[in-house]
Every structure is written in C-alpha cells, then in structure tokens.
Amino acid sequence: MASVGIAVTIILGVCFYVMRCRWQLAYGVLELLVSLVIIFLTFYPQTSYLLREEIFWQGWLLSMSVGALAGIYVMVRGLDNIEKGLPPQSQNKWKRLFHGKPE
C-alpha cells in the first residue's frame, strides 16, 4: 500500500508542477490555501486521533496528507530549479512537456 501512496504522490507532484507552469495564478491560490491549512495544523495538531489504539482513518489521512503535501511542494520547487538550470538545448523539450508549448 505504501508503494501506491508513493507513486500517487510523485504523480501528483508532477501534475502540480504542470499546473504551476500553465496556470500560475490558480496554483498560487491553491498553494496559499494549503499553506494556511498546514499553519493551522501546526498550531492546532490533531493528535487526539493519532494517539488512540484503534486506527481512525481521519487521523491516518491527516498524517499522510501533511507529509505528502510537504513532499509535493519540495518536488515542485526542485523541478522549477531544474528548469532554471537547464542548458539552452534542453529548454524547448522541457517547456513542451510541462508548459505545453516551446518559448
């Protein structure tokens, strides 16, 4: 099950990067909303779900979501830095793949 979660998170990271490349305003709004949720959860952690002996899906989902979102954010930043550091001969292929058109 963990391998599926890892694969889905990586695919989501690439999809979010495509969203950032093509629809930057929508990505920025989504990024702002996610950051507010993470800030809220930092100061009001939902530990009561996570400390019980029985497994509650809400606690599991919350725990996995925060970690996955952090990983996705770092992945998007990494892909952005790769784009900025690409040699000129590779930039058209990259932009066609992620931006949808060469510049």
C-alpha positions in Angstrom: 0.0 0.0 0.0 2.9 2.4 0.8 4.3 2.0 -2.8 1.0 3.0 -4.2 0.9 6.1 -2.0 4.4 7.0 -3.0 3.7 6.6 -6.7 0.5 8.6 -6.4 2.3 11.4 -4.6 5.0 11.5 -7.2 2.4 11.7 -10.0 0.6 14.4 -8.1 3.9 16.3 -7.7 4.4 16.3 -11.5 0.8 17.3 -12.1 1.1 20.2 -9.6 4.3 21.3 -11.4 2.4 21.3 -14.8 -0.4 23.3 -13.1 2.2 25.8 -11.8 3.7 26.1 -15.3 0.4 26.5 -17.2 -1.9 28.2 -14.6 0.3 30.0 -12.2 -2.5 32.1 -10.6 -4.6 29.0 -9.8 -1.5 27.3 -8.5 -0.6 30.3 -6.3 -4.1 30.4 -4.8 -4.0 26.6 -4.1 -0.5 27.0 -2.6 -1.8 29.7 -0.3 -4.7 27.6 0.9 -2.6 24.6 1.6 -0.1 26.7 3.5 -2.9 28.1 5.7 -4.1 24.5 6.4 -0.5 23.5 7.3 -0.1 26.6 9.6 -3.4 25.8 11.3 -2.4 22.2 11.8 1.0 23.2 13.2 -0.6 25.2 16.0 -3.7 23.0 16.5 -2.3 19.5 15.9 -4.9 16.7 15.6 -3.1 14.4 17.9 -6.2 13.0 19.6 -6.9 10.9 16.5 -3.3 9.7 16.3 -2.9 8.7 19.9 -5.7 6.2 20.2 -5.1 2.5 20.0 -7.7 2.0 17.2 -6.8 3.2 13.8 -9.1 6.1 12.7 -9.0 6.9 9.0 -9.2 10.7 9.7 -6.0 10.7 11.7 -4.2 8.5 9.2 -5.4 10.7 6.3 -4.4 13.9 8.1 -1.0 12.5 9.0 -0.3 11.3 5.5 -1.7 14.4 3.8 0.6 16.9 5.6 3.7 14.8 4.8 2.6 14.3 1.2 1.9 17.9 0.6 5.3 18.9 2.0 6.9 16.4 -0.3 4.9 17.6 -3.3 5.9 21.2 -2.6 9.6 20.3 -2.4 9.2 18.4 -5.6 7.7 21.3 -7.4 10.4 23.6 -6.2 13.0 21.1 -7.3 11.5 20.8 -10.8 11.4 24.6 -11.0 15.1 24.8 -10.1 15.9 22.2 -12.7 14.1 24.2 -15.4 16.1 27.3 -14.5 19.4 25.4 -14.6 18.8 23.6 -17.9 21.2 24.2 -20.8 19.6 26.1 -23.7 19.4 23.0 -25.9 17.2 21.2 -23.4 14.8 24.0 -22.6 12.4 23.6 -25.6 11.8 19.9 -24.8 11.2 20.8 -21.1 8.8 23.6 -21.9 6.9 21.5 -24.4 6.5 18.7 -21.8 5.4 20.9 -18.9 4.3 24.2 -20.2 2.5 22.8 -23.3 4.5 24.9 -25.8 8.0 25.9 -26.5 9.0 29.5 -26.0 
